[in-house]
Amino acid sequence: MEYLIHIAILISIYGILGLSLNLVVGFTGLLSITQAAFYGIGAYTTAILLTGTGMNFFMAVILGMVISGVCSLAIGFVLSKFKDDYYALGSFGFNVIIYSIFLNWQSLTRGPLGIPGIPRPSMFGFTFSENVWFLVLSVVLLAIIYLVCQFITGSSFGRVLKAIREDEQAISVFGYRTLWYKLAIFVIGAMMASVAGSLFASYITFVDPSSFALTESIFILAIIILGGLANNKGAVIGAVCLILLPEILRFVGFPNDIAAQMRQVTYGVILILLMLYRPQGLVGEYRL
């Protein structure tokens, strides 16, 4: 039972990450490979504040969102100078910079040693120490962010984002200042990713730089591509699939001496087949 609860918590965390990135990539068409950086900022902010000052978890979440928002606003201005592939490369570079800060600013982050002993959230004297209660908290936050995403994408603001994805120059002709729309959604996505980072830090009770490397951003991107771009349900479905699939393969009867390698090969083949026969993702509206 504890194993299933653990998997469900991870699905909730990555569901939030998928939703946050889908706003930027799926609905707006900005190929960002930097979501793990904001995920890490939320995690480290929460870890530092909870272990260093004893601040309440929910206050730390809000501060993490603010810091992620400020950082994303700054990098968003820089990335706005680039288009298409160069935008992706710029976001790639930002992820590397943030990872390097986590790794080398040892007086703040303890570098590769990480930050242990992060307490679980508490509210009105109740501590979410049991995993089942932490799952409830994670699902509630996932549901809130899902509803916020549904509201954004169903609003006139969301329709402008889709228009930017389809033809930015055309929508600019009608007087829309596309730069501000792109900056706004980039900041919103970063702040949502920060919430996932706060949950992760408090759940694992330990953070170190390896959890927020570039490969993590690529994994989050894979979630929304598999689930389906420009579809909020797809972001959650993608998280379910990519978290569950490796776990299911653990129970396949591969020989012990090659079990790990065979699981990786099978995992890769399944993903390739899905991309060949469902290039728009499982429930996506368009191809990347």
NORWODA-V207619 format. One record per residue. N is the residue number from 0. RES is the residue in three letters. OMEGA is omega in whole degrees, -180 to 180 (999 if undefined). D_FIRST is the distance of its C-alpha to the first C-alpha in whole Angstrom. Layout:
<<N & RES & OMEGA & D_FIRST> <N & RES & OMEGA & D_FIRST>>
//
This chain:
<<0 & MET & 179 & 0> <1 & GLU & 179 & 4> <2 & TYR & 180 & 5> <3 & LEU & 178 & 5> <4 & ILE & 178 & 6> <5 & HIS & 179 & 9> <6 & ILE & -179 & 10> <7 & ALA & 178 & 11> <8 & ILE & 178 & 12> <9 & LEU & 178 & 14> <10 & ILE & 179 & 15> <11 & SER & -179 & 17> <12 & ILE & -179 & 19> <13 & TYR & 173 & 20> <14 & GLY & 176 & 21> <15 & ILE & 179 & 23> <16 & LEU & 179 & 25> <17 & GLY & 178 & 25> <18 & LEU & -178 & 27> <19 & SER & -179 & 29> <20 & LEU & -179 & 30> <21 & ASN & 176 & 31> <22 & LEU & -176 & 33> <23 & VAL & -175 & 35> <24 & VAL & -174 & 35> <25 & GLY & -174 & 35> <26 & PHE & -176 & 37> <27 & THR & 177 & 39> <28 & GLY & 178 & 40> <29 & LEU & -176 & 40> <30 & LEU & -178 & 38> <31 & SER & 177 & 36> <32 & ILE & -175 & 35> <33 & THR & -173 & 34> <34 & GLN & 179 & 31> <35 & ALA & 179 & 29> <36 & ALA & 180 & 32> <37 & PHE & 172 & 31> <38 & TYR & 179 & 28> <39 & GLY & 179 & 29> <40 & ILE & 177 & 31> <41 & GLY & -179 & 29> <42 & ALA & -178 & 26> <43 & TYR & 177 & 29> <44 & THR & 179 & 31> <45 & THR & -179 & 28> <46 & ALA & -178 & 27> <47 & ILE & -178 & 31> <48 & LEU & -178 & 32> <49 & LEU & -179 & 29> <50 & THR & -175 & 30> <51 & GLY & -176 & 33> <52 & THR & -178 & 34> <53 & GLY & -180 & 31> <54 & MET & 177 & 31> <55 & ASN & -177 & 29> <56 & PHE & -174 & 26> <57 & PHE & 173 & 27> <58 & MET & 178 & 31> <59 & ALA & 177 & 30> <60 & VAL & -179 & 28> <61 & ILE & 179 & 32> <62 & LEU & 176 & 34> <63 & GLY & 178 & 32> <64 & MET & 180 & 32> <65 & VAL & -180 & 36> <66 & ILE & 178 & 36> <67 & SER & 179 & 35> <68 & GLY & 179 & 37> <69 & VAL & 179 & 40> <70 & CYS & -178 & 39> <71 & SER & 177 & 39> <72 & LEU & 180 & 42> <73 & ALA & -178 & 44> <74 & ILE & 178 & 42> <75 & GLY & 176 & 43> <76 & PHE & 179 & 46> <77 & VAL & -178 & 47> <78 & LEU & -180 & 45> <79 & SER & 178 & 47> <80 & LYS & -175 & 50> <81 & PHE & 178 & 48> <82 & LYS & 169 & 47> <83 & ASP & -175 & 45> <84 & ASP & -179 & 44> <85 & TYR & 175 & 46> <86 & TYR & 179 & 43> <87 & ALA & 179 & 40> <88 & LEU & 178 & 42> <89 & GLY & 178 & 43> <90 & SER & 174 & 39> <91 & PHE & -179 & 38> <92 & GLY & 179 & 41> <93 & PHE & 178 & 39> <94 & ASN & 179 & 36> <95 & VAL & 179 & 37> <96 & ILE & -179 & 39> <97 & ILE & 177 & 36> <98 & TYR & 180 & 34> <99 & SER & 177 & 38> <100 & ILE & 178 & 38> <101 & PHE & -174 & 34> <102 & LEU & -170 & 35> <103 & ASN & 179 & 39> <104 & TRP & -169 & 39> <105 & GLN & 180 & 38> <106 & SER & -180 & 39> <107 & LEU & -172 & 37> <108 & THR & -175 & 34> <109 & ARG & 174 & 34> <110 & GLY & -177 & 34> <111 & PRO & 178 & 32> <112 & LEU & 179 & 31> <113 & GLY & -179 & 29> <114 & ILE & -180 & 28> <115 & PRO & 172 & 26> <116 & GLY & 179 & 24> <117 & ILE & -177 & 24> <118 & PRO & 176 & 23> <119 & ARG & 180 & 20> <120 & PRO & 174 & 22> <121 & SER & -178 & 23> <122 & MET & -180 & 25> <123 & PHE & 177 & 27> <124 & GLY & 179 & 26> <125 & PHE & -180 & 23> <126 & THR & 180 & 20> <127 & PHE & -176 & 17> <128 & SER & 178 & 16> <129 & GLU & -178 & 12> <130 & ASN & -179 & 10> <131 & VAL & 177 & 10> <132 & TRP & 176 & 13> <133 & PHE & 176 & 14> <134 & LEU & 178 & 12> <135 & VAL & 178 & 15> <136 & LEU & -179 & 18> <137 & SER & -179 & 17> <138 & VAL & 178 & 17> <139 & VAL & 179 & 20> <140 & LEU & 176 & 22> <141 & LEU & -179 & 21> <142 & ALA & 179 & 22> <143 & ILE & -179 & 25> <144 & ILE & 176 & 26> <145 & TYR & -180 & 26> <146 & LEU & 177 & 28> <147 & VAL & 179 & 31> <148 & CYS & 178 & 31> <149 & GLN & 179 & 32> <150 & PHE & -179 & 34> <151 & ILE & -174 & 36> <152 & THR & 179 & 36> <153 & GLY & -178 & 37> <154 & SER & 176 & 40> <155 & SER & 176 & 43> <156 & PHE & 179 & 42> <157 & GLY & 178 & 40> <158 & ARG & 175 & 42> <159 & VAL & 178 & 44> <160 & LEU & 179 & 42> <161 & LYS & 178 & 42> <162 & ALA & 176 & 45> <163 & ILE & 178 & 45> <164 & ARG & -176 & 43> <165 & GLU & -178 & 45> <166 & ASP & -176 & 49> <167 & GLU & -179 & 49> <168 & GLN & -179 & 53> <169 & ALA & -179 & 53> <170 & ILE & 177 & 51> <171 & SER & 180 & 53> <172 & VAL & -178 & 56> <173 & PHE & 174 & 55> <174 & GLY & 179 & 55> <175 & TYR & 178 & 51> <176 & ARG & -171 & 51> <177 & THR & 179 & 48> <178 & LEU & -177 & 48> <179 & TRP & 177 & 46> <180 & TYR & -180 & 44> <181 & LYS & 177 & 43> <182 & LEU & -177 & 42> <183 & ALA & -177 & 41> <184 & ILE & 177 & 38> <185 & PHE & 179 & 38> <186 & VAL & 179 & 37> <187 & ILE & 179 & 35> <188 & GLY & 180 & 33> <189 & ALA & -179 & 33> <190 & MET & 176 & 32> <191 & MET & 178 & 29> <192 & ALA & 178 & 28> <193 & SER & 177 & 28> <194 & VAL & 178 & 26> <195 & ALA & 179 & 23> <196 & GLY & 178 & 24> <197 & SER & 178 & 24> <198 & LEU & -178 & 20> <199 & PHE & -178 & 20> <200 & ALA & -177 & 22> <201 & SER & 179 & 20> <202 & TYR & -179 & 17> <203 & ILE & -177 & 18> <204 & THR & 178 & 20> <205 & PHE & 174 & 23> <206 & VAL & 172 & 25> <207 & ASP & -172 & 27> <208 & PRO & -175 & 30> <209 & SER & -179 & 28> <210 & SER & -173 & 25> <211 & PHE & 179 & 28> <212 & ALA & -178 & 30> <213 & LEU & -179 & 32> <214 & THR & 178 & 29> <215 & GLU & 177 & 27> <216 & SER & 179 & 30> <217 & ILE & 178 & 30> <218 & PHE & 179 & 26> <219 & ILE & 177 & 26> <220 & LEU & 178 & 29> <221 & ALA & 179 & 28> <222 & ILE & -176 & 25> <223 & ILE & 177 & 28> <224 & ILE & 180 & 30> <225 & LEU & -178 & 28> <226 & GLY & -180 & 26> <227 & GLY & -179 & 30> <228 & LEU & 178 & 32> <229 & ALA & 176 & 34> <230 & ASN & -177 & 31> <231 & ASN & 176 & 28> <232 & LYS & -180 & 26> <233 & GLY & 179 & 26> <234 & ALA & 179 & 25> <235 & VAL & 179 & 22> <236 & ILE & 178 & 22> <237 & GLY & 178 & 23> <238 & ALA & 179 & 20> <239 & VAL & -176 & 17> <240 & CYS & -174 & 19> <241 & LEU & 174 & 20> <242 & ILE & -176 & 17> <243 & LEU & -173 & 15> <244 & LEU & 178 & 18> <245 & PRO & 180 & 18> <246 & GLU & 178 & 14> <247 & ILE & -178 & 15> <248 & LEU & 176 & 18> <249 & ARG & -175 & 17> <250 & PHE & 174 & 16> <251 & VAL & -172 & 20> <252 & GLY & 175 & 22> <253 & PHE & 175 & 24> <254 & PRO & -174 & 26> <255 & ASN & -174 & 25> <256 & ASP & 179 & 28> <257 & ILE & -174 & 28> <258 & ALA & -177 & 24> <259 & ALA & -179 & 24> <260 & GLN & -178 & 27> <261 & MET & 177 & 27> <262 & ARG & 180 & 23> <263 & GLN & 180 & 25> <264 & VAL & -179 & 28> <265 & THR & 178 & 26> <266 & TYR & 180 & 24> <267 & GLY & -179 & 28> <268 & VAL & 179 & 30> <269 & ILE & 179 & 27> <270 & LEU & 179 & 28> <271 & ILE & 179 & 32> <272 & LEU & 178 & 32> <273 & LEU & -180 & 30> <274 & MET & 179 & 33> <275 & LEU & -174 & 35> <276 & TYR & 175 & 35> <277 & ARG & -175 & 33> <278 & PRO & 177 & 35> <279 & GLN & -178 & 34> <280 & GLY & -175 & 31> <281 & LEU & -180 & 28> <282 & VAL & -175 & 30> <283 & GLY & -178 & 32> <284 & GLU & 179 & 36> <285 & TYR & 180 & 38> <286 & ARG & 178 & 38> <287 & LEU & 999 & 38>>
//
